[in-house]
Amino acid sequence: MEEYKLDKTAFKIQTFEESDMDNVYQPDVPYTERFRQSYFLLSIAYGFSRGNPPRLDRTYFSSRKFAN
């Protein structure tokens, strides 16, 4: 498998003010719409269907009660 290289030409150094001006979401966009759009982009990036997301592998994650 070949090593992944980040395309550094796709990004530029910005100040915080410039970055805030480039924000994709306007202040009037509700959080549910922001979540829907970001979930759509995640499904494309990781190659899964939005209607059938991958299952959580419980061999890596577990939970237990915190002792008092």
trRosetta pair geometry for C-beta under 8 A, 3 or more apart (Angstrom, degrees):
i j d omega theta_ij theta_ji phi_ij phi_ji
7 10 4.7 60 106 -8 108 114
8 11 6.4 -69 -158 45 47 97
14 18 4.0 -130 -168 90 106 122
14 19 4.7 135 108 -57 130 83
14 22 7.2 -64 -144 8 170 138
15 18 4.8 96 50 8 76 101
15 19 7.0 -140 93 -5 40 89
16 19 5.6 -56 -147 38 32 113
16 20 6.3 35 154 -22 66 104
17 20 5.8 -52 -149 33 30 111
17 21 6.6 29 153 -18 62 105
18 21 5.8 -56 -152 35 33 111
18 22 6.6 24 153 -12 65 109
19 22 5.8 -63 -150 41 33 107
19 23 7.4 66 147 -56 60 77
20 23 5.8 -13 -165 -28 42 114
23 26 7.9 138 105 -78 104 33
25 29 4.7 -115 -162 55 94 140
25 34 5.4 9 -104 -103 149 112
26 29 5.2 110 58 -18 74 100
29 33 5.3 -110 -179 80 91 127
29 34 5.9 107 126 -56 114 92
30 33 5.0 95 64 7 80 101
30 34 7.2 -143 103 -4 43 88
31 34 5.3 -52 -147 37 40 115
31 35 6.2 42 154 -21 69 103
32 35 5.7 -51 -148 36 31 112
32 36 6.4 35 152 -22 63 105
33 36 5.5 -50 -145 34 34 113
33 37 6.4 31 156 -16 65 105
34 37 6.0 -59 -150 39 28 108
34 38 6.3 22 155 -14 65 110
35 38 5.9 -59 -143 41 29 107
35 39 6.1 31 158 -21 66 108
36 39 5.9 -55 -146 36 27 111
36 40 6.5 32 152 -22 61 105
37 40 5.6 -51 -151 31 32 115
37 41 6.7 29 152 -15 64 103
38 41 5.7 -52 -150 37 36 110
38 42 6.4 39 150 -20 66 104
39 42 5.5 -51 -147 36 34 114
39 43 6.4 37 153 -22 65 103
39 50 6.7 92 137 -129 104 107
40 43 5.9 -53 -150 32 29 111
40 44 6.8 26 152 -15 62 104
40 50 6.6 -14 -104 -83 62 137
41 44 5.8 -55 -151 37 35 110
41 45 6.2 33 153 -20 68 109
42 45 5.6 -56 -142 39 32 111
42 46 6.0 -1 169 9 68 112
43 46 6.7 -68 -135 53 23 88
43 47 7.8 -171 170 6 52 3
43 48 5.5 -97 -144 73 75 72
43 49 6.8 16 -165 -175 122 9
43 50 4.8 -45 -88 -69 167 79
43 53 7.5 -94 -102 -100 101 87
44 47 7.5 24 -176 -72 26 42
46 54 7.8 -89 136 -3 129 129
48 52 7.1 -126 175 93 93 70
48 53 5.7 76 134 -133 137 51
48 54 5.3 -101 -106 -29 154 91
49 52 4.4 31 75 45 119 88
49 53 7.3 -126 78 -66 61 40
50 53 7.1 5 -149 -63 29 87
56 61 6.3 -52 169 45 114 138
57 60 5.1 50 99 13 104 107
57 61 7.1 113 85 12 62 94
58 61 6.0 -78 -132 64 45 81
58 62 7.0 81 -177 -81 79 69
